[in-house]
Amino acid sequence: MLDRREYGGQHEALEVALDILDQHRQVDPDGAARGVVEAALSVLLRKIWPFLEDLDDDR
């Protein structure tokens, strides 16, 4: 199990990945990479949902 800082880092990294894919759509024209990132983000959010407010306060 990861600690809050590690979960926060993963969350931020996945959000950045989505932003990059949005900015450079030619990199993932069929949306396959975006689908994988969204699935990973969904799994992570289910794990950390109760702690999201605390994670934002840690910045």
C-alpha positions as CSV (number, residue, x, y, z in Angstrom):
1,M,0.0,0.0,0.0
2,L,1.2,3.5,-0.9
3,D,1.3,6.4,1.4
4,R,-0.7,9.6,0.8
5,R,2.2,11.4,-0.9
6,E,2.7,8.5,-3.3
7,Y,-1.0,8.3,-4.1
8,G,-1.0,12.1,-4.6
9,G,2.0,11.8,-7.0
10,Q,0.2,9.0,-9.0
11,H,-2.9,11.1,-9.2
12,E,-1.1,14.1,-10.4
13,A,0.9,12.1,-13.0
14,L,-2.2,10.6,-14.5
15,E,-3.9,14.0,-14.7
16,V,-0.8,15.4,-16.5
17,A,-0.8,12.4,-18.9
18,L,-4.4,13.2,-19.8
19,D,-3.6,16.8,-20.3
20,I,-0.7,15.9,-22.6
21,L,-2.9,13.5,-24.6
22,D,-5.5,16.3,-24.9
23,Q,-2.9,18.8,-26.1
24,H,-1.3,16.4,-28.6
25,R,-4.1,14.3,-30.0
26,Q,-2.0,13.2,-33.0
27,V,0.0,11.0,-30.5
28,D,-3.0,8.9,-29.7
29,P,-5.4,9.2,-32.6
30,D,-7.5,6.2,-31.7
31,G,-7.7,7.1,-28.0
32,A,-6.2,3.8,-26.9
33,A,-3.6,5.4,-24.6
34,R,-6.2,7.8,-23.2
35,G,-8.4,4.8,-22.4
36,V,-5.6,3.1,-20.4
37,V,-4.8,6.3,-18.5
38,E,-8.5,6.9,-17.7
39,A,-8.9,3.3,-16.5
40,A,-5.8,3.7,-14.2
41,L,-7.1,7.0,-12.9
42,S,-10.5,5.4,-12.2
43,V,-8.9,2.6,-10.2
44,L,-6.7,5.0,-8.3
45,L,-9.6,7.4,-7.5
46,R,-11.7,4.5,-6.1
47,K,-8.8,3.8,-3.7
48,I,-8.2,7.3,-2.6
49,W,-11.6,8.9,-2.8
50,P,-12.1,9.3,1.0
51,F,-8.7,11.0,1.2
52,L,-8.8,13.4,-1.8
53,E,-9.5,16.4,0.3
54,D,-6.5,15.6,2.6
55,L,-4.3,15.0,-0.4
56,D,-5.1,18.4,-1.8
57,D,-4.3,20.0,1.6
58,D,-0.8,18.3,1.6
59,R,0.5,20.6,-1.2
